[in-house]
Every structure is written in C-alpha cells, then in structure tokens.
Amino acid sequence: MAQRAGVALSRLEENAPFSVTRVDGAPSEKNFFPPVEHKLDGNTVEKITSTVTRLVGFDTTLTDNGFAISYPISLSAEQRAGFKHPSHDHFMAFANGYDFSAIMSEKSDGGFDVLFIDLTPGQVAAKLAPGGLWGDHWSFKWPGGGQTILGDAGELSPQDIVDKLITPTIATSPLVNLIGIFRPDGLSAELSAILESQFPNTKVTWVSLADLSHGAAVVMHRQDTIHTEYLGADYLSLPLGIALANGTTVTVIAQDLMLPRTQAVVLTTSRDNQTTATLRFLKGTLPGGKVTIEGLTEKPKGATRIQVTVKADDEGETVVTVQEVGGTAKKVASIENILTCTAEDVKAYKEEATIKQVSPTKEGDAIGEIPE
C-alpha cells in the first residue's frame, strides 16, 4: 500500500519542532494518522530533508511513497528553491486542510477568500488568496491576493498585527471569509476579540503545527491522486468572449466563474444571404481561437439564428458547438485552453478600455451579429 505524509516545519533551525501526518490507502482521505511532533537535527534544507526522510521512513519519490513539506511564508526564495521535492507554504497547507463542510451550504456561489497569519517570532507574515469551494475542498482563484512579510518584527500588540500585517495584506480583498492564525505560544483572546469586532462576518480559527502537517498531507494526497487539482486552476481569470461584427465583444463565460461550465448564446448574421460565419473567440483581449460554420440557410441579415455552446472542463479544455437554429449547419471544434494566461495578461485586460463588452441578459436571445 502506498504511503504519503505531510510535514509542517515551524522554522528552519536546529531543534525546532516539526509535525508529520501520515496518510495511507490513497485515494481515501479517511486513513489519516494522528500527527506526530519531532525536532530538527539541523538548520539547512539538506539537513532538514535528511531528518524528515529518516523519521518518516520512506523516500521522496512520487511513484509509491513520498511526503510534502510545508514551510513558513517568510522563507526566502533561495531556501524554497532548496527543496527538491513537493513543497509549499503554510497558507497552502491551511487552506487545503481546513474543514469547509460547515460552510458549503452557506456559500452557493463558491467564492471564498482566505487569509493566513503566521505569528512565529522572527518570521511574522500574512498571505491572502481569493478562491472558492469546489467539491470538498478549497481552490485558488488565480491570480490575485496579497502578502506581507514583517519577519523579525519584535513585539507586536494585537492592534499592531491588524494595522501592520492584516490591513495591507487584505487591501485587494477586504471581504475575507476565513482567517487562520498560527502562533506557537497559543491563541490570544485579545487578538480574537479585535478580529471578531473588525470582521464580524469572518470565521477566525487558531491553527496548530499539527493542523498544518495534516493540511500538507492533504496536499500530498491530492497531488498524487488528482494531479494538480490542489493548485486551484478552477476559476476563469479572463472572460471568454466572441468578437461581433460591430466591434464589440459578447461575453460567453464571465471572468471569475468556476469551471467546469457550459454556457450558450445565440447570435445572428450581419449580412443578407450569409452562408458562412467565422466566430473569433477572445480570452479577455487575447486571441482564443476561431471556428467557422458553413452551409447556413440564405436569409436576410439578422434572420438566421446561430447558437454557440461552449463547454469548458475543470482544466480549461474547451469544445465549441456552433449550429443554426432550425437549420442543418453545424460545427464542433476545440479552441485554445481558456485558463492559459499570465498575470500580465489579466492586468492588461483590466486596463483595456477600448473593447466594449456585451453580456447576454437571457440565454437564447439573439444578442449580436457575427461577420462572415
């Protein structure tokens, strides 16, 4: 039976505690073992990996056995690069390990922004990411979010934590749904009271090192059994639209909607007796592929109705079905993956003011003319 484990490091120094949670019998998540705490033998990535490998008892290969390491948000890029096996920060472990079952019924739209705060002395940091509830877990909505690293911030009062750490981190998303706090010396009633007062509709939970190792085990489990699902490519970062004959764009799948999804719009012809139409798809303002339908019935301009159905799976693979309503013309084709874009692409789209967007008000209505 394959063995997996999640490892949560408190910090990278000798004798620092770390927690290990094993999970056997993938893909079942019911076989998680109780977390066990250990001490590190050294303070380098190499020594830490050696310590973890020895104590876990199996190597880091992903074929049969393996473990994922969760580290503090404040870790440097050089330190992160030193981990030559599955690794991620404490935010990822917290978001994946949290039990969202009580929240599922209350969040029918799926959107759910998460903030994680690390109050370990010397590595004070916070990270926010927008995301959503998908199935039985939380996934990132990329790109977005914020991060603040104070490092060795000295003594911070509860109000300092809010003002210097939380406020700048959540600037991009003031409506945070869940706040997780990791503090080695335990919870703070004063900080809890301030957060509950300032964020009355936000769930605040205190997180232990054991909780983080459990979350790391969940990430490891999902990575091996569901590939990259935990990375959270479930949301559409750019809207998918179709360019119309008048220079505007009709939105078929709106930005920030969760995938998989099937959407349909009905368009019309832009010229008399038009027998061919080419639909040009746009991801924001990026080219997204073309689909040409031939054999349309000759009718006056605007009389021919063409239904366009777009079906995108949870990995962004997209199939388009174009067919004449009441006619025989039909074309089924794949277009570019609608999730493929960069943060710069999203920023450019948000700054673009020349492309007018037309949103359908009712599925089935004819909402625009397409060129030949």
C-alpha positions as CSV (number, residue, x, y, z in Angstrom):
1,M,0.0,0.0,0.0
2,A,1.3,3.4,-0.9
3,Q,2.3,5.7,1.9
4,R,2.1,9.5,1.9
5,A,2.9,12.1,4.5
6,G,2.6,15.8,5.2
7,V,5.4,17.6,7.0
8,A,5.0,21.1,8.6
9,L,8.1,23.0,9.6
10,S,7.8,25.6,12.3
11,R,11.1,27.2,11.3
12,L,14.5,26.3,9.8
13,E,16.7,25.9,12.8
14,E,18.2,23.1,14.9
15,N,15.8,21.6,17.5
16,A,12.9,23.5,16.0
17,P,9.7,21.4,16.2
18,F,8.1,19.9,13.1
19,S,5.0,17.8,12.7
20,V,4.4,14.7,10.5
21,T,1.0,13.4,9.4
22,R,0.8,10.1,7.5
23,V,-1.9,9.1,5.1
24,D,-2.2,5.6,3.8
25,G,-4.6,4.0,1.3
26,A,-4.9,6.8,-1.3
27,P,-7.3,8.0,-2.6
28,S,-9.3,7.6,0.6
29,E,-8.8,10.6,2.9
30,K,-10.3,8.6,5.8
31,N,-6.9,7.0,6.7
32,F,-5.1,9.9,8.1
33,F,-2.9,9.1,11.1
34,P,-2.6,11.3,14.2
35,P,0.1,14.0,13.7
36,V,3.5,13.3,15.5
37,E,5.9,16.0,16.5
38,H,9.7,15.7,16.1
39,K,12.7,18.0,16.4
40,L,15.1,19.0,13.5
41,D,18.7,17.9,13.6
42,G,20.0,21.0,11.6
43,N,19.1,24.3,10.1
44,T,19.8,23.8,6.4
45,V,17.4,22.5,3.8
46,E,19.7,19.5,3.2
47,K,19.8,18.5,6.9
48,I,16.1,19.1,7.3
49,T,15.4,16.9,4.3
50,S,17.6,14.2,5.8
51,T,16.0,14.5,9.2
52,V,12.5,14.2,7.7
53,T,13.4,11.3,5.4
54,R,14.9,9.4,8.3
55,L,11.9,10.0,10.7
56,V,9.2,9.4,8.1
57,G,10.9,6.2,7.0
58,F,10.5,6.4,3.2
59,D,12.0,8.3,0.4
60,T,10.5,11.3,-1.5
61,T,9.8,9.6,-4.8
62,L,6.2,10.1,-6.1
63,T,5.8,6.6,-7.6
64,D,4.9,4.8,-4.4
65,N,5.9,6.7,-1.2
66,G,6.5,10.3,-0.6
67,F,6.0,13.4,1.5
68,A,5.3,17.1,1.0
69,I,6.9,19.7,3.2
70,S,5.0,22.8,4.3
71,Y,7.2,25.8,5.3
72,P,6.7,29.3,6.7
73,I,5.5,32.0,4.4
74,S,8.5,34.1,5.3
75,L,11.0,31.6,3.9
76,S,13.4,33.2,1.3
77,A,13.3,32.3,-2.4
78,E,16.7,30.7,-2.1
79,Q,15.5,28.5,0.8
80,R,12.4,27.5,-1.0
81,A,14.4,26.5,-4.1
82,G,16.4,24.1,-2.0
83,F,13.5,21.7,-1.5
84,K,13.9,19.2,-4.4
85,H,10.6,17.5,-3.7
86,P,6.9,18.6,-3.2
87,S,6.8,21.7,-1.0
88,H,4.6,24.6,-0.4
89,D,4.0,27.3,2.2
90,H,1.8,27.2,5.3
91,F,-1.0,29.0,3.5
92,M,-1.4,26.1,1.1
93,A,-1.5,23.6,4.0
94,F,-4.0,25.6,5.9
95,A,-6.4,26.2,3.0
96,N,-6.3,22.5,2.0
97,G,-6.5,21.1,5.4
98,Y,-9.4,23.2,6.8
99,D,-12.7,21.5,7.1
100,F,-15.1,23.6,5.0
101,S,-18.1,21.2,5.3
102,A,-20.0,23.6,7.6
103,I,-19.6,26.4,5.2
104,M,-20.5,24.6,2.0
105,S,-24.3,25.0,2.3
106,E,-23.9,28.8,3.0
107,K,-21.7,29.6,0.0
108,S,-23.7,28.6,-3.0
109,D,-21.7,30.9,-5.3
110,G,-18.5,29.1,-4.3
111,G,-16.4,32.3,-3.8
112,F,-14.4,32.2,-0.6
113,D,-11.3,34.3,0.3
114,V,-8.8,33.0,2.8
115,L,-6.2,34.8,4.9
116,F,-3.4,33.0,6.8
117,I,-1.3,34.7,9.5
118,D,2.0,33.3,10.9
119,L,2.9,34.9,14.2
120,T,6.0,32.8,14.8
121,P,8.7,35.2,16.3
122,G,11.2,36.2,13.6
123,Q,9.0,35.1,10.7
124,V,5.8,37.1,11.1
125,A,3.9,37.1,7.8
126,A,0.4,37.0,6.3
127,K,-0.9,35.8,3.0
128,L,-4.3,36.2,1.3
129,A,-5.7,34.5,-1.7
130,P,-9.1,34.6,-3.4
131,G,-10.6,31.2,-4.1
132,G,-13.7,29.1,-3.8
133,L,-15.2,25.9,-2.5
134,W,-15.0,23.1,-5.0
135,G,-16.3,19.6,-4.2
136,D,-15.0,19.1,-0.7
137,H,-12.0,21.5,-0.7
138,W,-10.8,25.0,-1.3
139,S,-9.0,26.0,-4.5
140,F,-7.1,29.1,-5.6
141,K,-8.6,31.7,-7.9
142,W,-5.5,32.9,-9.8
143,P,-4.1,35.5,-10.0
144,G,-4.8,37.7,-7.0
145,G,-4.3,38.1,-3.3
146,G,-1.7,39.8,-1.3
147,Q,1.2,39.0,1.0
148,T,3.0,40.9,3.8
149,I,6.3,39.7,5.4
150,L,7.5,41.5,8.5
151,G,10.0,38.9,9.6
152,D,11.6,39.8,12.9
153,A,9.0,42.4,13.8
154,G,9.7,42.4,17.6
155,E,6.8,42.6,20.0
156,L,3.6,43.4,18.2
157,S,0.4,44.3,20.0
158,P,-2.9,42.8,18.8
159,Q,-3.7,46.1,17.2
160,D,-0.3,46.3,15.5
161,I,-1.0,42.9,14.0
162,V,-4.1,44.2,12.5
163,D,-2.6,47.5,11.3
164,K,0.8,46.4,10.1
165,L,0.1,42.9,9.0
166,I,-3.6,42.2,8.2
167,T,-4.7,45.6,6.7
168,P,-2.1,45.8,4.0
169,T,-2.4,42.1,3.1
170,I,-6.2,42.3,2.5
171,A,-6.1,45.5,0.6
172,T,-7.2,43.6,-2.6
173,S,-10.0,41.8,-0.9
174,P,-11.5,43.5,2.2
175,L,-14.2,40.9,2.5
176,V,-12.2,38.0,3.9
177,N,-14.3,34.9,4.7
178,L,-11.8,32.9,6.7
179,I,-8.7,33.9,8.9
180,G,-6.3,31.2,10.1
181,I,-3.7,32.2,12.7
182,F,-0.6,30.1,13.6
183,R,1.0,31.2,16.8
184,P,3.4,28.8,18.6
185,D,2.6,30.0,22.1
186,G,-1.2,29.6,21.6
187,L,-4.2,31.7,21.0
188,S,-4.7,35.3,22.0
189,A,-8.1,36.2,23.4
190,E,-7.4,39.9,22.8
191,L,-6.5,39.5,19.2
192,S,-9.5,37.2,18.7
193,A,-11.8,39.9,20.1
194,I,-10.3,42.6,17.9
195,L,-10.7,40.4,14.7
196,E,-14.2,39.4,15.6
197,S,-15.1,43.0,16.1
198,Q,-13.4,44.3,12.9
199,F,-14.5,41.3,10.8
200,P,-17.9,40.3,12.3
201,N,-18.8,38.0,9.4
202,T,-15.5,36.3,9.1
203,K,-14.6,33.0,10.7
204,V,-11.4,33.2,12.8
205,T,-9.6,30.0,13.7
206,W,-6.4,29.2,15.5
207,V,-4.1,26.8,13.8
208,S,-1.6,24.3,15.3
209,L,1.6,22.8,13.8
210,A,-0.3,19.5,13.8
211,D,-3.1,21.1,11.8
212,L,-0.6,22.3,9.2
213,S,1.0,18.9,8.8
214,H,-2.5,17.4,8.3
215,G,-3.1,20.0,5.6
216,A,0.3,19.2,4.0
217,A,-0.7,15.5,3.9
218,V,-4.0,16.5,2.2
219,V,-2.0,18.4,-0.4
220,M,0.3,15.5,-0.9
221,H,-2.6,13.1,-1.2
222,R,-4.3,15.3,-3.8
223,Q,-1.1,15.9,-5.8
224,D,-0.6,12.2,-6.2
225,T,-4.2,11.2,-6.8
226,I,-5.8,14.2,-8.5
227,H,-2.6,15.6,-10.0
228,T,-2.7,19.5,-10.0
229,E,-6.2,19.9,-8.7
230,Y,-5.0,21.4,-5.4
231,L,-3.3,24.2,-7.4
232,G,-6.7,25.6,-7.9
233,A,-7.0,26.2,-11.7
234,D,-10.8,26.1,-11.2
235,Y,-11.6,29.7,-11.9
236,L,-11.6,31.7,-15.2
237,S,-9.1,34.6,-14.9
238,L,-10.1,36.2,-18.2
239,P,-13.6,36.2,-19.7
240,L,-14.2,34.2,-22.8
241,G,-16.0,36.2,-25.5
242,I,-16.8,36.3,-29.2
243,A,-16.0,39.3,-31.4
244,L,-19.0,40.8,-33.1
245,A,-19.3,42.5,-36.5
246,N,-19.8,45.9,-34.9
247,G,-16.5,45.8,-33.0
248,T,-17.9,44.8,-29.6
249,T,-17.4,41.5,-27.8
250,V,-20.2,39.3,-26.4
251,T,-19.2,37.5,-23.1
252,V,-19.9,33.8,-23.2
253,I,-18.2,32.8,-19.9
254,A,-17.7,35.6,-17.4
255,Q,-14.4,36.3,-15.6
256,D,-14.1,34.6,-12.1
257,L,-16.7,31.9,-12.8
258,M,-15.7,28.4,-11.6
259,L,-15.1,25.6,-14.0
260,P,-16.3,23.2,-15.4
261,R,-19.1,25.1,-17.1
262,T,-21.3,25.0,-20.1
263,Q,-22.7,28.3,-21.5
264,A,-24.7,29.2,-24.6
265,V,-25.5,32.3,-26.6
266,V,-27.5,32.9,-29.7
267,L,-26.1,35.2,-32.4
268,T,-27.3,36.4,-35.8
269,T,-25.8,37.1,-39.3
270,S,-24.5,40.5,-40.2
271,R,-25.2,40.4,-44.0
272,D,-28.0,39.3,-46.3
273,N,-27.9,35.7,-47.6
274,Q,-24.8,35.0,-45.4
275,T,-24.0,31.2,-45.7
276,T,-20.7,31.3,-43.8
277,A,-19.7,32.8,-40.4
278,T,-16.4,32.7,-38.6
279,L,-16.6,33.1,-34.8
280,R,-13.4,34.7,-33.3
281,F,-13.0,33.9,-29.6
282,L,-11.2,36.2,-27.2
283,K,-9.8,35.4,-23.8
284,G,-10.1,39.0,-22.5
285,T,-8.4,40.7,-25.4
286,L,-6.1,37.7,-26.2
287,P,-6.9,35.5,-29.3
288,G,-8.6,32.4,-28.2
289,G,-9.2,30.6,-31.5
290,K,-11.6,30.6,-34.5
291,V,-14.5,28.4,-35.5
292,T,-16.1,28.6,-39.0
293,I,-19.6,27.3,-39.7
294,E,-20.6,26.8,-43.3
295,G,-23.9,25.9,-45.1
296,L,-26.1,28.5,-43.3
297,T,-29.6,29.0,-44.8
298,E,-29.7,32.1,-47.0
299,K,-31.9,34.6,-45.2
300,P,-32.0,38.4,-44.8
301,K,-29.5,40.0,-42.4
302,G,-30.3,39.2,-38.8
303,A,-32.8,36.5,-39.6
304,T,-30.6,33.5,-39.2
305,R,-30.1,32.4,-35.6
306,I,-26.8,30.7,-34.6
307,Q,-26.5,29.0,-31.2
308,V,-23.0,28.8,-29.8
309,T,-22.5,26.4,-26.9
310,V,-19.2,26.5,-25.1
311,K,-18.2,23.6,-22.8
312,A,-15.1,24.0,-20.7
313,D,-13.8,21.3,-18.3
314,D,-12.0,22.0,-15.0
315,E,-8.7,22.0,-16.7
316,G,-9.7,24.7,-19.2
317,E,-10.0,22.4,-22.2
318,T,-12.8,23.9,-24.3
319,V,-15.1,22.5,-27.0
320,V,-17.4,24.8,-29.0
321,T,-20.6,23.6,-30.8
322,V,-22.0,26.1,-33.4
323,Q,-25.3,25.3,-35.1
324,E,-28.0,27.0,-37.0
325,V,-31.3,27.1,-35.1
326,G,-33.8,25.3,-37.2
327,G,-31.2,24.5,-39.9
328,T,-28.8,21.7,-40.6
329,A,-25.5,23.6,-40.4
330,K,-23.3,22.5,-37.5
331,K,-19.7,22.6,-36.5
332,V,-18.0,21.2,-33.4
333,A,-14.4,22.2,-32.7
334,S,-11.9,22.7,-29.9
335,I,-10.4,26.2,-29.1
336,E,-7.5,27.2,-27.0
337,N,-7.3,26.3,-23.4
338,I,-9.2,29.2,-21.7
339,L,-7.2,29.0,-18.5
340,T,-3.9,29.7,-20.2
341,C,-2.8,33.3,-19.4
342,T,-0.4,35.2,-17.3
343,A,-0.8,37.8,-14.5
344,E,0.3,40.4,-17.0
345,D,-2.4,39.3,-19.4
346,V,-5.1,39.8,-16.7
347,K,-3.6,43.2,-15.7
348,A,-3.6,44.3,-19.4
349,Y,-7.2,43.2,-19.8
350,K,-8.3,45.2,-16.7
351,E,-6.6,48.3,-18.1
352,E,-8.1,47.9,-21.6
353,A,-10.9,50.4,-22.1
354,T,-11.4,50.3,-25.9
355,I,-13.2,46.9,-26.1
356,K,-16.9,47.1,-25.3
357,Q,-18.3,44.1,-23.6
358,V,-21.9,42.9,-24.2
359,S,-23.4,40.5,-21.7
360,P,-26.4,38.4,-22.7
361,T,-29.4,39.1,-20.5
362,K,-31.3,36.0,-21.2
363,E,-30.0,32.7,-22.6
364,G,-31.5,32.1,-26.1
365,D,-31.9,35.7,-27.0
366,A,-30.1,36.9,-30.2
367,I,-27.6,39.4,-28.8
368,G,-25.3,40.3,-31.7
369,E,-24.3,39.9,-35.3
370,I,-21.2,37.9,-36.4
371,P,-19.2,38.6,-39.5
372,E,-18.6,36.2,-42.4
